[in-house]
Amino acid sequence: MLCGGKKSYFAAMVCIITVTSMVTVSYLRFQRPSRQPKIVQEHSECRGKTANSTITPLKDNRTFIISPYFDDRESKVTRVIGIVHHEDVKQLYCWFCCQPNGKIYVSNAEIDVHSDRFGFPYGAADIVCLEPENCDPTHVSIHQSAHGNIDQLPRFEIKNRKPEPFPVDFTVCISAMFGNYNNVLQFIQSMEMYKILGAQRVVIYKNNCSHLMEKVLKFYIEEGTAEIIPWPINSHLRVSSTWHFQQDAKDIGYYGQITALNDCIYRNMRRSKFVVLNDADEIILPLKHPNWKTMMSSLQDQNPGTGIFLFENHIFPETFSTHMFNISSWNTVPGVNILQHVHREPDRKYVINPRKMIVDPQKVIQTSVHSVLRAYGNSVNVPMDIALVYHCRKPLQGDLPRESLIRDTSLWIYNSSLIKNVNKVLSQTLL
């Protein structure tokens, strides 16, 4: 007998509960869709049309595919960065085509909507599928059903399939440029500061900007510094320019910024040693080191096993300026001259400064704006005497008089190189 021993009421109850649990677990195991890929079709070739848009809606119009990435850090999976409705999207499948045998495998997807959705119905999501054994698929299709014709589904190239050496040390990710962005002078100054500090690539998720800004972007593209990712999210969803649903009840917050940041991390996972996550009006400014490379080398030596480094954000209000560096040739260029803004707001006792990050992309699984949500290894808050985020924008403490601000001229260490480089860009873009 399965349950023997004393014929007491207690023993009988334990026996019944045990058997019931075993049957329930067994039932659920067989009822739960297997994530193991299964062959459903055999073709001689894969004939689906390859998607070429940054944001591709599926037929349900509740799922939007950004890009799939190969991820073998734990198991051999395809991780698709996407945007989904957190309630309406319950089941998705990955359709893999394996060449040269042409077998079509379908894998049940795990849909992981990121926790930092801030009340909006749509959020960043990882759509994760196990890949078939003995196959290194180059493309994948995403479908709401395990049945159908793969030739009718859009195909997406699986990036990061081939290992690459790190061609650059630092890539800056900026998301998203929107609102007919025209802060031209500050953008050029930020770009030149990124280059001075060690960035070799700046990836910009562009929704829209002014005609003048387009000329500047063209210069940086041709120079080889900028990579522009089209980001037409408002063609698919009602977007908010705020971070929380209660402030603006739209489909998704802040132009899908969190999705873009996650895509940027995976896009650069195998081609950049570090990824810098900040906005175009922010600069992670070292205070004890001349550049990011020496700073990060020191931080890694002091914090072995750490892949996430968080830097305090400090506001340098554009409403307070100095007469220093009032360069006449810059006055006709729209935007803020950051060299004239060297007074920062003091810390507020009960308000925590948000942080921006420099991360090892290989150690990030999911990120938000001011912290990572899931990662391998440790995170560390970098002390303010090592570096801070120089953030020149409208004040957060607008009622403060000038004498309450803290004069901080750390940026001026770079003034000579910065002025020379900005003048070069302005002359070559004919601004």
N, C-alpha and C positions, 0 to 999 in steps of 0.2 A: 504494500500500500504506500501511496505517496505520503500520507500523513498518518503516522502511527503514534504509539505512546499512550499516555494517560487519556482516558476518555472523560476528560473534564470539560466543562463549558468553556473555560479559558482556552484550552488547547484546541478545541473545535473552532473557536472564533479565529485564532491565529492561523489555523489550517486554511479556513475559508478565505481569509484575507490574502494569504500567501498565494493560493491557487488563482484567486481572482486577479491579483497583480500580475502574475506570470502570463495569464491568458491575455490580459489587457496590453501588456508590453509587446507580446508576440503579435497581437492583432495590429497594433499601431505600427510595428516594424514592417509588416507586410503591406499595410495600407498607405504608409508614407511613400511618396514618389521617390524612387532611387535617384541619387545624383550621378550615378555612374552612366556615362554615355552609352546609348544603344543605337545599333545600326537600324535605320528605318528605310533607306533607299540606297540604290547603287546606280551611279551615273558614270559616264565615261569622262566627263569634265564638269567643272563648276561653272555654271552659266549665269548666275545672278549678277545684277548690275551693282557695281561698286559705288557706295555713297561717297559723295565728295563735298558735303556740307559739314560745317563744324557741329551743327545741331540738327539732328534728323528725327522727326516725329515718327513713331510707329502708327499703325492704323487705328489703335485705340485712342489716339490723341491724348493719352494720359502718361505716356512714356516717351522720353526724348533721349536719344543716344548721342553721346559726345564722341567717345572713342574707346575701343578695347585695348587692353595692355596685357602682355604675357607677364605672369607673376609666379615665380617658382620658389619664393622664399620659404613657403611651408609645404605646399604641394603644387603640382603642375596644373595651374588654373589660368583661365582667361578672366581678367577683371575688367568689366565694362563700366566706365564712368558715365553716369547718366543723371537724368532728372525724372522723378516719378511723383505721381500723386500718392501721398502716404497711406490713404485708405482704399482707393479704387484699384490699385495695381496689386494683385495677389499672387499671380503666377506668370512666369516668363520662362522661355526655353532658349538655349543656345543651339544653333544648328551649325555644325562643323562639317566642312567638306575636306576629305583627306585625299591628297594626290600622291602617287599617280593612279591609285586603284579606284578613285572616284566614289568611295563609300561615304554616305551621309550619316553622320552621328548626331543624335539629339541628346542634350544634357539638360537636366532640370536645374534651373538657376536658383541660387540663393539671393534674395533681394534684401539688401541691407541699407535702409534709409538712414542717413546720418542723423545723429541726435540733435545737432544744432540746426533745427529747422525754424526756431523762433516763432512758432505759431502759424506759419504760412502753410497752405495745403500741399504745395510742391516743395521738394527738397532734394539736395544732392543724394545720390544713391550709388552703391556698388552693386552691380549685377554680376555675380561670381559663378562660374561654371567649371567643373572638372573637365579637363581635356581628354580626348581618347588616348589610350595607350598606343604606342608604336606609330604615332602620328604627330607631326608638328604643324598644325593647321596655320595657314597664313591669313585666312579670313574667317569671319564668323557672321552669322545672321541671328537676329533676335526676333522671337515670335511669341505670340500669346498662346500658341498651341503646339503640341508635340506632333501634330499632323498637318500636312499641307505639301506644297510644291516649293522647294527651295529656290527654283528659278524665278519665282515671283517675289522673293524677298530681297531687300537691299543687303549687300555684303559690306562688311567693315573690315579694313585691314587691321590685323592684330599687331600693334607696335611693340617694341622692345623684345622682339623674338630673337634677334641676334645680339649676343654680347658685344659691347663696344668699349674701347678704352675711354677714359674720361678726357675729352678734348679740351674742356674748360674747367676752371676751379669754381667760378661763381656765376650763377644765372639768377637774375632778378625776375620775379613774376609780378606783374601789375594787372590787377583786375578790379573792376572793369572800367574802361574809358567810355564815358557816356555823357549825355546832357550837352551835346555840341561843344565838347571840351575845347577851351581856348586859352588855358593858362600857359601860353607858349614859353615865356621866359623862364618860369619856374621849372617847367618840364625839361627844357634844355639844360638848365643848371643841375637838376637832379640826375639827368643822364650823364653829364660830364663828371659829376661827383661819383656816381656808380663806377665809371671807368677809372677814375683816379684811385678809388678804393679797391679796385680789383675785379670788377665785373667784366666779363667778356661777351655776355649775351643778356639782352633784356627782352622778355617775352611779354607782349601787351595784348590783352583780350579787348578788342576794340568794338564797341557798339556804334558810336559815332563821335565825330569831332569836327572842328571848323576846317574850312578850306586851308587856312594858314597852317593849322596843325598838321594837315595832310602833307604839306610840303616838308615839314620838319621830319615826319615819320619816313617819308621817302628818302630823305638824306640818310637817316640812320639805317634804313634797310640796305641801301646801296653801300654804305660803309661796312655793313656786316655785323653791326651791333644789335639791331632790333629785329625781332621776329614778330610779325603781326598775325594774330589769330582772329579771324572775323567772329563776332559774337552777337548775332542778330536775335537775341533771346526775346525781344519784344515783338518779333514776328510770330511767335508761338504762344507766349504767355503774357498775362497782364503783370507787368513788373513794377516793383516798388523801389524808390530811391532811398528808403529807410531800412533799418535792420530788423524791425519787429512788426508783426501783423497788426498789433493794437494801434500802431501809429499810422498805418496805411494798409487797409484790408485788400490786398491784391493776391495774385497767385504765388509769387515768389519774391523773396527779399533781395534788395540791393543788387538788382540786375544779375542774379545768379552768381554772385561773387564766390561763394563757397565752392560751388561746382567747378568754376574756372580755376580756383587755386588747387583743387585736387587734381584736375586734369594737368595743370602745369607741373605739379610734382612728378606725376607718372610720365609725362612727356619728356622730362629731363632726368629721369631716374638713372639712366645708363649713359648719359652724356654730360653730366655735371657733378662735380664732387660735392658742392653745396648749392642749395637753392635759398634765395633770399625772398621772403614774403613780406612785401610792404606796398603802400600806395605811392603814386607818383609825387605826392607832396611830402613824402617821408624819406629820410636818409638815416640809416643805422651808422652813427658817427663814432668811430673809435676815439677814446680819450687818452689811452696809454700806448697805443700802437699806431704806426703810420698808415696801415691799411688792413683790410679784412684778413688777408692771408696770414700775417704774423699774429693778428689777434686770435684767429681761430686755431692756429697751431698752439698758442699758449693755453687757450681755453680747453682744448682737447687733452693736452698734457695734464692739466689740473683736474679734468673730469673724465677719466677713462670710461669708455662704454656709453658715453652720452652722445646722442645724435640730434637733440633738440635744444637750441639755445634761444632764450627769450629775453628781449631787450625792452626796457621801460620806455613808454611813449611820453614825450614832453612837448607841450604846446608852446610854440613861439608865435604869438599873435601877430597877424599882419597889420593890425591897427596901430602898433607901436613901431616906429622906425627910427633909424639913425641917419645922419647926413653923410656918413662915410659911404664910400663906394656908390655915390650917385653918378653913375656913368651915363653921359648924355646920349650916346649912341644906343643905349638900351631903353631909353624912355619912350621910344616909338613902338616898342614891341609889347604886345598885350601880355599881362601876367605880372607875377610878384617877383621882385628882386630879393632873394633870400639873404644876400649879404647885408642887407639893411635891417634885418630882423634878428636881433641878438638878445632879446629879453624874453625869458620864459616864465610861464606861470608857475607859482609855487605849488607844491603838493597840497592837496586837501586832506585833512585828517581822516575823514571817513569815506574817502573815494579812492579806490584802487586804480592806479594807472594801468590801462590796457597795455599789452605787449605785442611786438612784432617779432618775427623769427628768422633765424638762419638755421636751416636743417640739413642733415644728411638725408637725401631723398630715399636712399635704400632702407632707411629705418622708419619711414613714415607709412602707415597704412591708411589713415584718414586724418584730414586736418580741418580745423575751423579757421577763423580769421586771427584770433588772438592766442590760440593754443592748438595743440594736436589732440585729436580725439582718441586715436589708437596708434601705437608705435611700438617698435622693438627698442629696448634699451631705455635710458633715463632722459629726463628733461632737466634743465638747470636754468634758473633765473640769473642772468648776468648782472652783477652789481653795477650801479650807475657810475661809479668811478672808473669802470672799464670802458663802458660805451653807453650811449643813449640813442633813442630815436628822435632826431631833430624833425619836428613836425610843424611846418609853417602853414597856418590856416587861420580861419576866423576864431576868435577867442572862445574858450569855454567858460572862462570867468570874466565876463565882459565888464563887470562893474569895478574891477580892480584899477586903481591909479598906477601910473608908471612906477612910482616909488615902491610899490608892493611887488613888482616883478623882479626877477633875478637876472642880472646882466651876465650873459654867457657867450663869450666870443670864440668858443672852440672852433666854430666853422671857419674863422678867419685864418687858421693855420694853412688852409688850402687856397687862400684868396688869389695868390699869384697864378697858380696853375689853372684855377677855375676861370678867372677872367680871360686869360689867353685862350683857353679852349672854347669858351662861349663865344668870344669874338670870331674865332675861326668858323664855328658853325653858322653864326649869323651872316658872315660874309659869303659863305658858300651856298647858303639858302636864299640869299638876296633879301633878307628880311630887313 
